[in-house]
């Protein structure tokens, strides 16, 4: 019974701690409908990233803990993800000063 109460208390503390305060000093993230990431879920070693400009893109991939697991700069539409193990990631694309994010699932 004590373990049950401890787990409930821990979950409550973590859920209240995880709330983020909206601060106007945070950089603005632009979400564009013209940003496409496919295939998702990824089953091969390559994913395709397309935007309206399709210029040079800085790519940062985060794991579920917020750690950077992959960084790359691409000028084409293909991104090699062979170094990523199966899991859920957040892919951040920076192009012409605009930041776009998508969830990436690797199988």
N, C-alpha and C positions, 0 to 999 in steps of 0.2 A: 504494500500500500504506500509506503514511504517513497518507493521508486516511482510509482505512478504520479504522486504529487510533485516529486522532483522534476520529472520529465515535463509535466504540465507547466510548472513554474519556469523551467528553462525555455520552453517553446514560447510562452508569453513574453518573457524578457527579450528573447531574440526577435520576435515579431514587432515589438514596440521599438526596439533599438534600430531596426532596419528601415524605419520610416525616414524618408529624405525630405528635408526642408527645401522648398523652392526658393532659390536665391537668384535675384536678377543679375548677379555678376557672373553666372555660369555662361560659357560660350553657347551660342545657339546652334543646334543641330538641325540641319535642313533635311527633311524627308521628301524625296521626290518620287513620284510614281513612275518616272522614266528610268529609275535605277533598277536593274534586274539582275538577279543572281540565280543561276541555274546550272546543273540540276540540283535541286535541294529537296530531299536529302541526297548528298553526294555519295556515289558508290564507286567512282573511279578516282584517279589521282588529280583530276583537273576539274575546276569549276569555271564557268564563264560569267564575266561581270560586264554588263553593258550600261552605258549612260547616254545621254543625248550628245555629249561632246566627244566621248570616247578618247580622251587625251591621256596624259600620264597620270597615273593614280598611285597614291601611297596607300598601302593595305596594311592594316593591323588586325590581327586575330587574337581574341581573348578567350580563355577558357571560362568555365563557370565560376571560378574563384577570382576572376578579374586579372589573372596573370597573362602577360603577353606571351603567346606561344609561337607566333609567326609574324614577321614583318617583311614587306616586299614592296618594290616599286615596279609597276608594270606599265607598258605603253600599248600592249595589245589587250585583247579581251580575256585571255586565259590566265588562270592562277593555279600554280602547282601546289596541291595540298597533300602531297605524298608523305610529308613529315608529320601530319596530324593523325592521331589515333582516333578510333571511333568515339564519338561523343557529340555534345552540343557546344557550339562556340558562338561568339558574337563577332561578326566581321564588320570592321569600320573602314570605309573608303573615303579618302580625302582627295578631292579633285577641284582645282581652281579655288581653293580656300573654302569650299563647301564640304561638310562632313555628312556622310550618309551611313546608316547602320542597318544590318540585317542579321537575323539569326541563321546560323549555318549548322546543319546536322550532317555529320559524317558517319556513314555506316561501314 
